[in-house]
Amino acid sequence: MEMHQVRYFLAVAQLLNFTRAAEECNVTQPSLTRAIKQLEAELGGDLFRRERPAAQLTELGQRMHPLLKQCYEAAAGARSLASSFKSGEIGALRVALTHSIDLALLIPHLNQIKRQFNRLEFGFLRGSGREVAEYLKKGEAELGIAAEIDEAWERLDVWPLFTEDFELVVSKGHRLAAHSNIEFDDLRSEQLLSRNYCEHAKRISASLREHGIDVDHSHEISSERDLIELVEADIGVAMVPHTSPVPASLKRAAVAGLDARRTVNLYGVAGRQRTAVASAVMRMLRGADWREIAG
């Protein structure tokens, strides 16, 4: 089945006249008639009753009309979309982020890139470090942002963006809320909340364990939202990166001697052609001054 056959069929179905339909499609009537006969042969029956002065849709033609119209409109829409992408009228970007990366880090840059394209379509994927690497491998994402990807794939390009410390967060009513610096001794009696979705969770636990902090009986948390709600309820305290959003109901404090820093990286796939949007965002992120955000 060819698209021109479908177009001719739709023209005759609308005008109910082969001659006028040929004029509408800018082809000769024999060419239009031959194309429709080929379509009828493929579908196994007549689509029109050739009557004078007007052609009429057969029952098969009536049943096929909405399906062929949908098929033609979908093909036309695909061509239009492809043309818009090629001309730069529409841009698309799919970014994979680990669960511990705050999307707010990208918002200023996404707002800036929006001004360069008439239309933008964003897609954001979440996962572990290994899952982010898989999104990049399979082409489901063009860019990845993670503190660490547990994947030694030689085609991964890596650009460090910024390095930040981890801090303790507690509720405003907590006994440690008035402290700007926390000692390990202050934490020995505290119930910890473990951010298992963070790439550095094991490293932080190891550092705390070295200083005699009981991390083996901590509450295991699987989302940032749950973590915030539990800290607000004073059910526990948690270690979070400096760029993690913390509401005004919580207090931050540095932990003296804690060996826990992370570097947030931008990832791409070497040798793979990138869209104009991905290339522009990559340049923005690599050229940004992250010092104020990263503290």
Secondary structure, 3 states (H helix, E strand, C coil): CCHHHHHHHHHHHHHCCHHHHHHHHCCCHHHHHHHHHHHHHHHCCCCEECCCCCCEECHHHHHHHHHHHHHHHHHHHHHHHHHHHHHCCEEEEEEEEECCCCHHHCHHHHHHHHCCCCEEEEEEEEECHHHHHHHHHCCCCCEEEECCCCCCCCCEEEEEEEEEEEEEEEECCCCCCCCCEECHHHHCCCCEEEECCCCCHHHHHHHHHHCCCCCCCCEEECCHHHHHHHHHCCCCEEEEECCCCCCCCEEEEEECCCCCEEEEEEEEECCCCCCHHHHHHHHHHHHCCCHHHHC
